[in-house]
Amino acid sequence: MLGLKLPTDPRWVNIVEKNIEEILTDHAYCEQKAASTAISLIVSFPEYTELVQEMVALVKEEISHFKMVHDKILERGWAMGRDRKDEYVIAITKFFPKGGSRTTQLVHRLLYAALIEARSCERFRLLSEQLEDKELATFYRNLMVSEANHYTMFLGFARQYGDRTEVDKKWQELLDFEAQVMQDLGKRETIHG
C-alpha cells in the first residue's frame, strides 16, 4: 500500500528495544518537525486554500502526537533529550533540484512529506507488531493509522496541484532513490534512520 521499494529490516526493532528512551525522544522531535512542515506550507503557499485548511488540522494533530509521545517519556521517568540531525530527511531532500516554479516547489515539498509519512507509517507498523512492550506496541498501532492518512493526503495534494503523469513519475523516482538511501540506514534507534 505504501509503495516503499525497500522495507525496513525487521531487526531494526531489536535495536529500538535496547533503547526505548532514544526512540521516544527521536519520535517526539519527528512530531514537532511534522507540525513545523505543515506551518511552513501554510506560510509558503497561502493561496492554496484547501491545502491551508488541511495543514491547520495537521498542525493540531501533530502537536497532539508530540504531547502524547512527550507524556510517554515523562511516564517512564525520563526527560526529552536533545534533537539530532535526521540523516534520512537530509538525504532524501537532496533528490529534487532546488528552484523551479512555485508549483514545482510545492509538488516537491508535498512528495517529500508523503514519503516521510509513508516511512514513518511503515516503521510504526513494525513497532506495533514486534515490540515486546505491549503498551508501546498499541501506542504505535494507533499512530500508524494517522501516518497512513497523512501520506495519502500529501500525495493526493501533489497530484492535485501538479500534472498527474509527471507527479507519478517523480514519485516513483523518489521511491527508487529512497530505497538506495535506506540501504545505509536502519542501524540506529531513530524513527527514520
BALOBA-1460 file (C-alpha; in Angstrom, 3 decimals):
// residues 193
<rec num="1" residu="m" x="0.000" y="0.000" z="0.000"/>
<rec num="2" residu="l" x="2.753" y="2.481" z="0.893"/>
<rec num="3" residu="g" x="4.745" y="1.822" z="-2.261"/>
<rec num="4" residu="l" x="8.096" y="1.756" z="-0.455"/>
<rec num="5" residu="k" x="10.661" y="-0.132" z="-2.535"/>
<rec num="6" residu="l" x="12.827" y="-1.356" z="0.351"/>
<rec num="7" residu="p" x="11.173" y="-2.442" z="3.588"/>
<rec num="8" residu="t" x="12.882" y="-1.801" z="6.895"/>
<rec num="9" residu="d" x="14.931" y="-4.736" z="8.127"/>
<rec num="10" residu="p" x="12.811" y="-6.232" z="10.950"/>
<rec num="11" residu="r" x="15.951" y="-6.444" z="13.101"/>
<rec num="12" residu="w" x="15.696" y="-2.652" z="13.449"/>
<rec num="13" residu="v" x="13.103" y="-3.292" z="16.187"/>
<rec num="14" residu="n" x="15.774" y="-5.151" z="18.192"/>
<rec num="15" residu="i" x="17.932" y="-2.008" z="18.098"/>
<rec num="16" residu="v" x="14.968" y="0.085" z="19.218"/>
<rec num="17" residu="e" x="14.126" y="-2.266" z="22.104"/>
<rec num="18" residu="k" x="17.583" y="-1.742" z="23.576"/>
<rec num="19" residu="n" x="16.999" y="1.995" z="23.857"/>
<rec num="20" residu="i" x="13.331" y="2.958" z="24.109"/>
<rec num="21" residu="e" x="14.279" y="6.318" z="25.609"/>
<rec num="22" residu="e" x="16.157" y="7.281" z="22.424"/>
<rec num="23" residu="i" x="13.386" y="6.231" z="20.037"/>
<rec num="24" residu="l" x="10.802" y="8.171" z="22.039"/>
<rec num="25" residu="t" x="12.959" y="11.295" z="22.041"/>
<rec num="26" residu="d" x="13.588" y="10.997" z="18.311"/>
<rec num="27" residu="h" x="9.892" y="10.356" z="17.713"/>
<rec num="28" residu="a" x="8.908" y="13.453" z="19.724"/>
<rec num="29" residu="y" x="11.134" y="15.615" z="17.530"/>
<rec num="30" residu="c" x="9.691" y="13.998" z="14.386"/>
<rec num="31" residu="e" x="6.210" y="15.053" z="15.501"/>
<rec num="32" residu="q" x="7.452" y="18.601" z="16.124"/>
<rec num="33" residu="k" x="9.052" y="18.719" z="12.682"/>
<rec num="34" residu="a" x="5.874" y="17.413" z="11.056"/>
<rec num="35" residu="a" x="3.927" y="20.265" z="12.662"/>
<rec num="36" residu="s" x="6.610" y="22.716" z="11.503"/>
<rec num="37" residu="t" x="6.388" y="21.373" z="7.957"/>
<rec num="38" residu="a" x="2.629" y="21.961" z="7.929"/>
<rec num="39" residu="i" x="3.116" y="25.517" z="9.219"/>
<rec num="40" residu="s" x="5.802" y="26.135" z="6.599"/>
<rec num="41" residu="l" x="3.446" y="25.012" z="3.831"/>
<rec num="42" residu="i" x="0.794" y="27.434" z="5.117"/>
<rec num="43" residu="v" x="3.296" y="30.303" z="5.178"/>
<rec num="44" residu="s" x="4.818" y="29.481" z="1.791"/>
<rec num="45" residu="f" x="1.623" y="28.680" z="-0.137"/>
<rec num="46" residu="p" x="-1.270" y="30.617" z="1.456"/>
<rec num="47" residu="e" x="-3.149" y="30.888" z="-1.841"/>
<rec num="48" residu="y" x="-3.890" y="27.134" z="-1.828"/>
<rec num="49" residu="t" x="-6.938" y="27.352" z="0.428"/>
<rec num="50" residu="e" x="-7.712" y="23.629" z="0.598"/>
<rec num="51" residu="l" x="-4.092" y="22.855" z="1.443"/>
<rec num="52" residu="v" x="-4.048" y="25.560" z="4.129"/>
<rec num="53" residu="q" x="-7.205" y="24.152" z="5.728"/>
<rec num="54" residu="e" x="-5.737" y="20.640" z="5.836"/>
<rec num="55" residu="m" x="-2.393" y="21.887" z="7.150"/>
<rec num="56" residu="v" x="-4.116" y="23.731" z="10.019"/>
<rec num="57" residu="a" x="-5.770" y="20.461" z="11.015"/>
<rec num="58" residu="l" x="-2.462" y="18.630" z="10.604"/>
<rec num="59" residu="v" x="-0.603" y="21.079" z="12.862"/>
<rec num="60" residu="k" x="-3.128" y="20.380" z="15.623"/>
<rec num="61" residu="e" x="-2.850" y="16.629" z="15.136"/>
<rec num="62" residu="e" x="0.947" y="16.547" z="15.016"/>
<rec num="63" residu="i" x="1.263" y="18.715" z="18.128"/>
<rec num="64" residu="s" x="-1.173" y="16.406" z="19.933"/>
<rec num="65" residu="h" x="1.013" y="13.461" z="18.844"/>
<rec num="66" residu="f" x="4.065" y="15.299" z="20.175"/>
<rec num="67" residu="k" x="2.312" y="15.693" z="23.534"/>
<rec num="68" residu="m" x="1.377" y="12.005" z="23.561"/>
<rec num="69" residu="v" x="4.990" y="10.966" z="22.926"/>
<rec num="70" residu="h" x="6.308" y="13.502" z="25.436"/>
<rec num="71" residu="d" x="3.860" y="12.146" z="28.026"/>
<rec num="72" residu="k" x="5.205" y="8.615" z="27.378"/>
<rec num="73" residu="i" x="8.723" y="9.912" z="28.044"/>
<rec num="74" residu="l" x="7.630" y="11.547" z="31.295"/>
<rec num="75" residu="e" x="5.595" y="8.499" z="32.407"/>
<rec num="76" residu="r" x="8.783" y="6.463" z="32.239"/>
<rec num="77" residu="g" x="10.653" y="8.936" z="34.409"/>
<rec num="78" residu="w" x="12.762" y="10.371" z="31.607"/>
<rec num="79" residu="a" x="13.274" y="13.854" z="30.212"/>
<rec num="80" residu="m" x="13.261" y="14.523" z="26.492"/>
<rec num="81" residu="g" x="16.802" y="14.538" z="25.131"/>
<rec num="82" residu="r" x="18.255" y="16.940" z="22.627"/>
<rec num="83" residu="d" x="17.359" y="16.938" z="18.956"/>
<rec num="84" residu="r" x="19.771" y="15.456" z="16.467"/>
<rec num="85" residu="k" x="20.043" y="15.636" z="12.704"/>
<rec num="86" residu="d" x="17.691" y="13.356" z="10.795"/>
<rec num="87" residu="e" x="20.075" y="11.724" z="8.311"/>
<rec num="88" residu="y" x="17.154" y="10.217" z="6.409"/>
<rec num="89" residu="v" x="15.405" y="13.537" z="5.802"/>
<rec num="90" residu="i" x="18.683" y="15.274" z="4.942"/>
<rec num="91" residu="a" x="19.450" y="12.575" z="2.357"/>
<rec num="92" residu="i" x="16.058" y="12.388" z="0.645"/>
<rec num="93" residu="t" x="15.564" y="16.157" z="0.422"/>
<rec num="94" residu="k" x="18.607" y="16.322" z="-1.842"/>
<rec num="95" residu="f" x="16.772" y="14.375" z="-4.551"/>
<rec num="96" residu="f" x="14.901" y="17.167" z="-6.318"/>
<rec num="97" residu="p" x="16.860" y="20.131" z="-7.687"/>
<rec num="98" residu="k" x="16.326" y="23.469" z="-5.976"/>
<rec num="99" residu="g" x="14.358" y="26.164" z="-7.728"/>
<rec num="100" residu="g" x="11.707" y="25.842" z="-10.389"/>
<rec num="101" residu="s" x="8.236" y="27.320" z="-10.437"/>
<rec num="102" residu="r" x="6.197" y="27.767" z="-7.267"/>
<rec num="103" residu="t" x="4.057" y="24.830" z="-8.343"/>
<rec num="104" residu="t" x="7.130" y="22.643" z="-8.839"/>
<rec num="105" residu="q" x="8.479" y="23.640" z="-5.423"/>
<rec num="106" residu="l" x="5.118" y="22.846" z="-3.834"/>
<rec num="107" residu="v" x="4.860" y="19.457" z="-5.530"/>
<rec num="108" residu="h" x="8.389" y="18.529" z="-4.438"/>
<rec num="109" residu="r" x="7.692" y="19.502" z="-0.833"/>
<rec num="110" residu="l" x="4.443" y="17.530" z="-0.864"/>
<rec num="111" residu="l" x="6.208" y="14.456" z="-2.256"/>
<rec num="112" residu="y" x="8.921" y="14.669" z="0.391"/>
<rec num="113" residu="a" x="6.248" y="14.968" z="3.088"/>
<rec num="114" residu="a" x="4.330" y="11.989" z="1.664"/>
<rec num="115" residu="l" x="7.474" y="9.860" z="1.642"/>
<rec num="116" residu="i" x="8.447" y="10.759" z="5.201"/>
<rec num="117" residu="e" x="4.932" y="9.932" z="6.391"/>
<rec num="118" residu="a" x="4.951" y="6.632" z="4.458"/>
<rec num="119" residu="r" x="8.251" y="5.573" z="6.041"/>
<rec num="120" residu="s" x="7.000" y="6.620" z="9.487"/>
<rec num="121" residu="c" x="3.870" y="4.549" z="8.947"/>
<rec num="122" residu="e" x="5.936" y="1.530" z="7.926"/>
<rec num="123" residu="r" x="8.197" y="1.891" z="10.970"/>
<rec num="124" residu="f" x="5.214" y="2.343" z="13.305"/>
<rec num="125" residu="r" x="3.709" y="-0.860" z="11.893"/>
<rec num="126" residu="l" x="6.904" y="-2.767" z="12.711"/>
<rec num="127" residu="l" x="6.938" y="-1.356" z="16.230"/>
<rec num="128" residu="s" x="3.251" y="-2.185" z="16.726"/>
<rec num="129" residu="e" x="3.789" y="-5.792" z="15.630"/>
<rec num="130" residu="q" x="7.148" y="-6.586" z="17.199"/>
<rec num="131" residu="l" x="7.754" y="-4.533" z="20.337"/>
<rec num="132" residu="e" x="7.714" y="-6.658" z="23.475"/>
<rec num="133" residu="d" x="6.360" y="-3.656" z="25.401"/>
<rec num="134" residu="k" x="2.654" y="-4.176" z="24.612"/>
<rec num="135" residu="e" x="1.613" y="-0.715" z="25.800"/>
<rec num="136" residu="l" x="4.044" y="0.892" z="23.354"/>
<rec num="137" residu="a" x="3.053" y="-1.577" z="20.634"/>
<rec num="138" residu="t" x="-0.580" y="-0.454" z="20.953"/>
<rec num="139" residu="f" x="0.514" y="3.190" z="21.034"/>
<rec num="140" residu="y" x="2.370" y="2.753" z="17.727"/>
<rec num="141" residu="r" x="-0.517" y="0.826" z="16.171"/>
<rec num="142" residu="n" x="-2.816" y="3.792" z="16.799"/>
<rec num="143" residu="l" x="-0.300" y="6.290" z="15.378"/>
<rec num="144" residu="m" x="0.277" y="4.123" z="12.309"/>
<rec num="145" residu="v" x="-3.275" y="4.790" z="11.104"/>
<rec num="146" residu="s" x="-2.733" y="8.566" z="11.270"/>
<rec num="147" residu="e" x="0.534" y="8.356" z="9.364"/>
<rec num="148" residu="a" x="-1.122" y="6.395" z="6.545"/>
<rec num="149" residu="n" x="-3.760" y="9.119" z="6.239"/>
<rec num="150" residu="h" x="-1.072" y="11.809" z="6.155"/>
<rec num="151" residu="y" x="0.864" y="10.009" z="3.425"/>
<rec num="152" residu="t" x="-2.188" y="9.732" z="1.174"/>
<rec num="153" residu="m" x="-3.186" y="13.355" z="1.860"/>
<rec num="154" residu="f" x="0.220" y="14.747" z="0.823"/>
<rec num="155" residu="l" x="0.419" y="12.529" z="-2.261"/>
<rec num="156" residu="g" x="-3.134" y="13.496" z="-3.199"/>
<rec num="157" residu="f" x="-2.312" y="17.208" z="-2.974"/>
<rec num="158" residu="a" x="0.820" y="16.717" z="-5.107"/>
<rec num="159" residu="r" x="-1.331" y="15.024" z="-7.762"/>
<rec num="160" residu="q" x="-3.986" y="17.729" z="-7.472"/>
<rec num="161" residu="y" x="-1.619" y="20.691" z="-7.867"/>
<rec num="162" residu="g" x="0.842" y="19.178" z="-10.338"/>
<rec num="163" residu="d" x="0.459" y="17.324" z="-13.615"/>
<rec num="164" residu="r" x="-0.669" y="13.834" z="-12.552"/>
<rec num="165" residu="t" x="1.550" y="11.935" z="-15.007"/>
<rec num="166" residu="e" x="4.613" y="13.982" z="-14.118"/>
<rec num="167" residu="v" x="3.898" y="13.758" z="-10.378"/>
<rec num="168" residu="d" x="3.504" y="9.976" z="-10.535"/>
<rec num="169" residu="k" x="6.797" y="9.699" z="-12.440"/>
<rec num="170" residu="k" x="8.590" y="11.885" z="-9.868"/>
<rec num="171" residu="w" x="7.018" y="9.862" z="-7.041"/>
<rec num="172" residu="q" x="8.350" y="6.587" z="-8.466"/>
<rec num="173" residu="e" x="11.808" y="8.092" z="-8.964"/>
<rec num="174" residu="l" x="11.784" y="9.414" z="-5.396"/>
<rec num="175" residu="l" x="10.769" y="5.969" z="-4.106"/>
<rec num="176" residu="d" x="13.677" y="4.390" z="-6.010"/>
<rec num="177" residu="f" x="16.087" y="6.952" z="-4.580"/>
<rec num="178" residu="e" x="14.734" y="6.437" z="-1.063"/>
<rec num="179" residu="a" x="15.338" y="2.682" z="-1.356"/>
<rec num="180" residu="q" x="19.020" y="3.416" z="-2.029"/>
<rec num="181" residu="v" x="19.166" y="5.752" z="0.981"/>
<rec num="182" residu="m" x="17.554" y="3.101" z="3.193"/>
<rec num="183" residu="q" x="20.279" y="0.564" z="2.394"/>
<rec num="184" residu="d" x="22.622" y="2.516" z="4.643"/>
<rec num="185" residu="l" x="20.098" y="3.205" z="7.405"/>
<rec num="186" residu="g" x="18.149" y="1.149" z="9.922"/>
<rec num="187" residu="k" x="21.042" y="0.627" z="12.297"/>
<rec num="188" residu="r" x="20.052" y="3.238" z="14.907"/>
<rec num="189" residu="e" x="17.181" y="3.790" z="17.296"/>
<rec num="190" residu="t" x="15.635" y="6.584" z="15.254"/>
<rec num="191" residu="i" x="12.263" y="6.692" z="13.515"/>
<rec num="192" residu="h" x="13.694" y="7.158" z="10.036"/>
<rec num="193" residu="g" x="17.398" y="6.329" z="10.217"/>
